[in-house]
Amino acid sequence: MWINYLDQALLLAALAVCVNLLVGYAGQVSVAHAAFAGVGGYTVCFLAGTHGWPYLASLAVAVLVATALGVVIGLIALGLAEEFLILMTLAFSLGIIGVLATFDSLGGVTGITGVEGLRLAGLDLRTPEDWLVPSAVLLVLVYAVCRRIGESPYGQVLKGIREDAVATRALGKNTFGYKIGIFAITSGLTGLVGGLYSGWLGQATPSAFGFPLAMAVFAMVIVGGNANLAGSVAAAVALTMIEPVLREVLGVQSTQAALVQVVLYGALLLLVMLVRPQGLFPERSRRAAVSAVSAVSAATASAPPVKAAYKPVEPAARAAAHAEAGVVLRAEGLSKRFGGITAAKDIGLELRRGTITALVGPNGAGKTTAFNLFTGTVVPDTGSVTLNGAELVGMRPDLIVRAGLARTFQDVRLLNRLTCLENVLLAVPGQPGERIGRLFVPGRGVSRADREAAAQAMRWLEFVGMADQAATPADALSYGQSKLVSLARALATRADVLLLDEPASGVDAAWVETMLAMVAAVRDEGRTVCLVEHNLDVVRQLADHTCFMELGEITASGTLDELTGSARLAEAYFGAQ
């Protein structure tokens, strides 16, 4: 009897690990994966049990069918907000099980039963003892695959999506592609687990893969801890063993034991949510093993410039350099309306290579909207944006970043549960481990590239003076420190053009000179900067060229002294400073 429950615990642990990869790492709360396990179970019972296929071949087909179904459902559901994703996947889960129950060839409402005589790798699978090794091997396989994905650069992107999909996309990551990818991968893995689970049960029925199974697996994930796969295994074993302990150790009758188990499930979930909402086992940092010393020592020749003291340049010299520089980004005729509100009106702007352009104006003038239009976050109604002659309008925001245009946000948008190092590391482009196909290729190429990326991220943190906070979670930083890490993250993209939304706002006065020096150093290495800033001292010291924006359009441009000398502009904005 105990062996039978241990088989069940191992299989449910494998299912919980799959769901934790999707929910804990990627933040995609789906209740459809019990149904995907059902698809795998029905496939195996139909092929191996009814038509005599080899068990291993049936498992392979189960994985393919569940993966394909996961892609289809993911394409439909993953564009929705999280609360709608839960409802949509619940509807799909009920629908899938309902559809399976309508086919007479699949046993109808009773399902496929009496499946026996299965063989795997030459072993007859008849008794609970026979299923112990295959169940343990499956758990090890699923755990190894999920851990490899979760604790890799690919998994780091998943965590970024979980924390803030918009900010992650602004670092050059195709967030929707990652969502579909991980949904399909976990669907295929749960199909595999379901195939073995049905083989162990000897049947595939609607009740075996219904809503209770989905909730039991979620309980294992929540109790064990999000993004902690070992915690899911421990919770699955512990929760599965409640019933046999009640029956065999405490002498509770079978019917009562099942009810007491449900009560204990609920009490334990409530206790965990109130006392330790992160679960019994906390999430681990992927970079816990990467020390600051090793990261710095591994820095490559492409490391950023060392921070230096800010050296003011005469405004006349900056203006002359701006006039001579070539145009790297050009916006023409950009307009955008939201209902009856004109957010942008015929915006025209040129950013010249190796210079700093400031965009100033009163609150609500449309400065951040302009950044959204440049970076593809908002699609303009009319107009054009070109970067080095290539049209950006119509491109996905992540492709625009990879083309060389990156931004920061006025509200910072750091990924709170990730450390400072992980935030910056996510922005480092071209990491081989972000491609699922490279993760399982033999060799050390991914781990070597991983260390080099960590080195670059650490150097950028050094550059902004935040190296000593590398292991600090972003939500523990002050607002000013968050701004510095945000700047380091944008710099790590190595984009040619940086759009900085109020970089000095909220930064302690002692760090303003540091901020000036950092932005100036970026300009000096040939990169182009456009900044939105209300601190006119920062604008005066940094900007080679200044544009004034009001009511959604740029109405004047020149040096800051020229703009402040205009009586109309002074009345509209500058006089209020």
WORA-V756790 format. One record per residue. N is the residue number from 0. RES is the residue in three letters. PSI is psi in radians with two decimals (NA if undefined). Layout:
n: (N/N)
res: (RES/RES)
psi: (PSI/PSI)
This chain:
n: (0/1/2/3/4/5/6/7/8/9/10/11/12/13/14/15/16/17/18/19/20/21/22/23/24/25/26/27/28/29/30/31/32/33/34/35/36/37/38/39/40/41/42/43/44/45/46/47/48/49/50/51/52/53/54/55/56/57/58/59/60/61/62/63/64/65/66/67/68/69/70/71/72/73/74/75/76/77/78/79/80/81/82/83/84/85/86/87/88/89/90/91/92/93/94/95/96/97/98/99/100/101/102/103/104/105/106/107/108/109/110/111/112/113/114/115/116/117/118/119/120/121/122/123/124/125/126/127/128/129/130/131/132/133/134/135/136/137/138/139/140/141/142/143/144/145/146/147/148/149/150/151/152/153/154/155/156/157/158/159/160/161/162/163/164/165/166/167/168/169/170/171/172/173/174/175/176/177/178/179/180/181/182/183/184/185/186/187/188/189/190/191/192/193/194/195/196/197/198/199/200/201/202/203/204/205/206/207/208/209/210/211/212/213/214/215/216/217/218/219/220/221/222/223/224/225/226/227/228/229/230/231/232/233/234/235/236/237/238/239/240/241/242/243/244/245/246/247/248/249/250/251/252/253/254/255/256/257/258/259/260/261/262/263/264/265/266/267/268/269/270/271/272/273/274/275/276/277/278/279/280/281/282/283/284/285/286/287/288/289/290/291/292/293/294/295/296/297/298/299/300/301/302/303/304/305/306/307/308/309/310/311/312/313/314/315/316/317/318/319/320/321/322/323/324/325/326/327/328/329/330/331/332/333/334/335/336/337/338/339/340/341/342/343/344/345/346/347/348/349/350/351/352/353/354/355/356/357/358/359/360/361/362/363/364/365/366/367/368/369/370/371/372/373/374/375/376/377/378/379/380/381/382/383/384/385/386/387/388/389/390/391/392/393/394/395/396/397/398/399/400/401/402/403/404/405/406/407/408/409/410/411/412/413/414/415/416/417/418/419/420/421/422/423/424/425/426/427/428/429/430/431/432/433/434/435/436/437/438/439/440/441/442/443/444/445/446/447/448/449/450/451/452/453/454/455/456/457/458/459/460/461/462/463/464/465/466/467/468/469/470/471/472/473/474/475/476/477/478/479/480/481/482/483/484/485/486/487/488/489/490/491/492/493/494/495/496/497/498/499/500/501/502/503/504/505/506/507/508/509/510/511/512/513/514/515/516/517/518/519/520/521/522/523/524/525/526/527/528/529/530/531/532/533/534/535/536/537/538/539/540/541/542/543/544/545/546/547/548/549/550/551/552/553/554/555/556/557/558/559/560/561/562/563/564/565/566/567/568/569/570/571/572/573/574/575/576)
res: (MET/TRP/ILE/ASN/TYR/LEU/ASP/GLN/ALA/LEU/LEU/LEU/ALA/ALA/LEU/ALA/VAL/CYS/VAL/ASN/LEU/LEU/VAL/GLY/TYR/ALA/GLY/GLN/VAL/SER/VAL/ALA/HIS/ALA/ALA/PHE/ALA/GLY/VAL/GLY/GLY/TYR/THR/VAL/CYS/PHE/LEU/ALA/GLY/THR/HIS/GLY/TRP/PRO/TYR/LEU/ALA/SER/LEU/ALA/VAL/ALA/VAL/LEU/VAL/ALA/THR/ALA/LEU/GLY/VAL/VAL/ILE/GLY/LEU/ILE/ALA/LEU/GLY/LEU/ALA/GLU/GLU/PHE/LEU/ILE/LEU/MET/THR/LEU/ALA/PHE/SER/LEU/GLY/ILE/ILE/GLY/VAL/LEU/ALA/THR/PHE/ASP/SER/LEU/GLY/GLY/VAL/THR/GLY/ILE/THR/GLY/VAL/GLU/GLY/LEU/ARG/LEU/ALA/GLY/LEU/ASP/LEU/ARG/THR/PRO/GLU/ASP/TRP/LEU/VAL/PRO/SER/ALA/VAL/LEU/LEU/VAL/LEU/VAL/TYR/ALA/VAL/CYS/ARG/ARG/ILE/GLY/GLU/SER/PRO/TYR/GLY/GLN/VAL/LEU/LYS/GLY/ILE/ARG/GLU/ASP/ALA/VAL/ALA/THR/ARG/ALA/LEU/GLY/LYS/ASN/THR/PHE/GLY/TYR/LYS/ILE/GLY/ILE/PHE/ALA/ILE/THR/SER/GLY/LEU/THR/GLY/LEU/VAL/GLY/GLY/LEU/TYR/SER/GLY/TRP/LEU/GLY/GLN/ALA/THR/PRO/SER/ALA/PHE/GLY/PHE/PRO/LEU/ALA/MET/ALA/VAL/PHE/ALA/MET/VAL/ILE/VAL/GLY/GLY/ASN/ALA/ASN/LEU/ALA/GLY/SER/VAL/ALA/ALA/ALA/VAL/ALA/LEU/THR/MET/ILE/GLU/PRO/VAL/LEU/ARG/GLU/VAL/LEU/GLY/VAL/GLN/SER/THR/GLN/ALA/ALA/LEU/VAL/GLN/VAL/VAL/LEU/TYR/GLY/ALA/LEU/LEU/LEU/LEU/VAL/MET/LEU/VAL/ARG/PRO/GLN/GLY/LEU/PHE/PRO/GLU/ARG/SER/ARG/ARG/ALA/ALA/VAL/SER/ALA/VAL/SER/ALA/VAL/SER/ALA/ALA/THR/ALA/SER/ALA/PRO/PRO/VAL/LYS/ALA/ALA/TYR/LYS/PRO/VAL/GLU/PRO/ALA/ALA/ARG/ALA/ALA/ALA/HIS/ALA/GLU/ALA/GLY/VAL/VAL/LEU/ARG/ALA/GLU/GLY/LEU/SER/LYS/ARG/PHE/GLY/GLY/ILE/THR/ALA/ALA/LYS/ASP/ILE/GLY/LEU/GLU/LEU/ARG/ARG/GLY/THR/ILE/THR/ALA/LEU/VAL/GLY/PRO/ASN/GLY/ALA/GLY/LYS/THR/THR/ALA/PHE/ASN/LEU/PHE/THR/GLY/THR/VAL/VAL/PRO/ASP/THR/GLY/SER/VAL/THR/LEU/ASN/GLY/ALA/GLU/LEU/VAL/GLY/MET/ARG/PRO/ASP/LEU/ILE/VAL/ARG/ALA/GLY/LEU/ALA/ARG/THR/PHE/GLN/ASP/VAL/ARG/LEU/LEU/ASN/ARG/LEU/THR/CYS/LEU/GLU/ASN/VAL/LEU/LEU/ALA/VAL/PRO/GLY/GLN/PRO/GLY/GLU/ARG/ILE/GLY/ARG/LEU/PHE/VAL/PRO/GLY/ARG/GLY/VAL/SER/ARG/ALA/ASP/ARG/GLU/ALA/ALA/ALA/GLN/ALA/MET/ARG/TRP/LEU/GLU/PHE/VAL/GLY/MET/ALA/ASP/GLN/ALA/ALA/THR/PRO/ALA/ASP/ALA/LEU/SER/TYR/GLY/GLN/SER/LYS/LEU/VAL/SER/LEU/ALA/ARG/ALA/LEU/ALA/THR/ARG/ALA/ASP/VAL/LEU/LEU/LEU/ASP/GLU/PRO/ALA/SER/GLY/VAL/ASP/ALA/ALA/TRP/VAL/GLU/THR/MET/LEU/ALA/MET/VAL/ALA/ALA/VAL/ARG/ASP/GLU/GLY/ARG/THR/VAL/CYS/LEU/VAL/GLU/HIS/ASN/LEU/ASP/VAL/VAL/ARG/GLN/LEU/ALA/ASP/HIS/THR/CYS/PHE/MET/GLU/LEU/GLY/GLU/ILE/THR/ALA/SER/GLY/THR/LEU/ASP/GLU/LEU/THR/GLY/SER/ALA/ARG/LEU/ALA/GLU/ALA/TYR/PHE/GLY/ALA/GLN)
psi: (-0.79/-0.64/-0.70/-0.76/-0.57/-0.69/-0.86/-0.74/-0.72/-0.73/-0.74/-0.56/-0.72/-0.72/-0.71/-0.65/-0.75/-0.83/-0.63/-0.60/-0.68/-0.82/-0.87/-0.72/-0.88/-0.21/0.33/1.73/1.71/2.36/0.29/-0.15/-0.40/-0.63/-0.64/-0.65/-0.66/-0.69/-0.77/-0.73/-0.77/-0.70/-0.79/-0.81/-0.62/-0.81/-0.90/-0.71/-0.75/-0.65/0.10/0.36/2.71/2.47/-0.73/-0.73/-0.67/-0.68/-0.70/-0.75/-0.67/-0.73/-0.78/-0.75/-0.79/-0.66/-0.81/-0.75/-0.65/-0.70/-0.80/-0.86/-0.65/-0.74/-0.57/-0.75/-0.51/-0.12/-0.01/2.82/2.81/-0.77/-0.58/-0.50/-0.73/-0.83/-0.73/-0.77/-0.54/-0.76/-0.74/-0.71/-0.86/-0.67/-0.72/-0.85/-0.67/-0.72/-0.75/-0.61/-0.14/-0.24/2.15/-0.58/-0.32/0.26/0.00/-2.49/-0.34/-0.26/-2.99/2.12/2.98/0.47/2.15/3.05/0.38/2.54/2.46/2.13/0.70/0.02/2.36/2.25/1.57/-0.69/2.85/-0.61/-0.62/-0.55/-0.18/-0.83/-0.86/-0.66/-0.73/-0.73/-0.73/-0.79/-0.77/-0.75/-0.86/-0.73/-0.77/-0.75/-0.83/-0.66/-0.72/-0.72/-0.84/-0.62/0.61/3.04/-0.58/-0.80/-0.55/-0.68/-0.69/-0.74/-0.64/-0.73/-0.72/-0.73/-0.78/1.74/-0.61/-0.81/-0.66/-0.70/-0.58/-0.09/0.16/0.31/2.33/1.49/-0.70/-0.67/-0.72/-0.69/-0.82/-0.75/-0.86/-0.54/-0.75/-0.75/-0.84/-0.54/-0.78/-0.73/-0.72/-0.54/-0.69/-0.82/-0.75/-0.62/-0.71/-0.63/-0.77/-0.64/-0.72/-0.74/-0.52/0.33/2.85/1.94/2.71/-0.65/-0.49/-0.46/0.50/-2.85/-0.68/-0.69/-0.75/-0.75/-0.64/-0.73/-0.71/-0.67/-0.71/-0.71/-0.80/-0.79/-0.77/-0.57/2.25/2.44/0.49/1.74/-0.63/-0.62/-0.66/-0.70/-0.82/-0.76/-0.67/-0.77/-0.79/-0.81/-0.61/-0.57/-0.03/-0.83/-0.85/-0.55/-0.76/-0.73/-0.85/-0.54/-0.79/-0.12/0.40/2.43/2.72/-0.83/-0.70/-0.63/-0.70/-0.71/-0.74/-0.64/-0.75/-0.74/-0.78/-0.66/-0.92/-0.76/-0.71/-0.73/-0.78/-0.74/-0.76/-0.78/-0.59/-0.71/-0.70/1.33/-0.37/-0.05/2.97/-0.53/2.07/2.78/2.42/2.58/2.27/-0.46/0.27/-0.54/-0.11/1.80/2.75/-0.64/-0.82/-0.61/-0.79/-0.71/-0.42/0.09/2.49/3.09/-0.28/0.23/2.69/2.88/2.64/2.42/2.38/2.88/2.56/2.29/1.90/2.55/2.46/2.38/-0.67/-0.71/-0.69/-0.72/-0.70/-0.72/-0.64/-0.74/-0.55/-0.37/2.65/2.69/2.24/-0.59/2.31/2.21/2.33/2.22/0.55/2.20/2.57/2.27/2.43/1.71/-2.15/0.09/2.24/1.86/-0.50/2.41/1.87/0.86/2.25/2.23/2.44/2.27/2.18/2.52/2.34/0.38/2.95/2.13/2.31/2.43/1.95/2.87/2.98/2.85/2.41/0.11/-0.31/0.29/-0.83/-0.61/-0.68/-0.77/-0.72/-0.65/-0.71/-0.69/0.05/0.02/-0.64/2.30/2.19/2.68/-0.72/2.86/3.08/2.54/2.12/2.45/1.99/0.65/-0.14/2.33/2.31/-0.44/2.22/-0.24/2.64/2.58/-0.65/-0.59/-0.58/-0.71/-0.78/-0.39/-0.29/0.33/1.97/2.87/2.84/3.01/2.58/-0.66/0.40/-1.06/0.78/2.79/1.77/-0.69/-0.05/2.65/2.95/-0.75/-0.75/-0.65/-0.83/-0.66/-0.63/-0.45/-0.26/2.11/2.82/0.51/2.11/-0.59/-0.10/-0.09/2.13/-0.57/-0.45/-0.30/-0.48/0.31/2.24/2.62/3.09/0.30/-0.74/-0.78/-0.60/-0.79/-0.58/-0.81/-0.67/-0.68/-0.71/-0.63/-0.79/-0.78/-0.69/-0.66/-0.64/-0.62/-0.68/-0.74/-0.68/0.10/0.41/0.35/-0.59/-0.17/0.31/-0.69/0.09/2.29/2.51/-0.53/-0.05/0.01/2.72/2.93/-0.73/-0.73/-0.66/-0.67/-0.70/-0.75/-0.64/-0.72/-0.75/-0.68/-0.73/-0.71/-0.59/-0.35/-0.33/0.52/2.57/-0.57/2.24/2.27/1.95/2.00/1.77/1.06/-0.50/-0.11/2.21/-0.08/2.36/2.51/-0.56/-0.37/-0.09/-0.77/-0.65/-0.76/-0.75/-0.78/-0.69/-0.80/-0.70/-0.66/-0.64/-0.76/-0.72/-0.40/0.17/0.04/2.74/2.42/2.36/2.17/2.45/2.20/2.34/-0.28/1.78/-0.40/-0.70/-0.78/-0.79/-0.69/-0.45/-0.74/2.29/-0.43/2.51/2.38/2.39/2.29/2.37/2.47/0.64/0.09/2.71/2.06/-0.20/2.70/2.78/-2.75/2.81/-0.64/-0.66/-0.71/-0.73/-0.33/-0.11/2.16/-0.67/-0.78/-0.64/-0.70/-0.67/-0.53/-0.98/-0.53/-0.30/-0.07/NA)
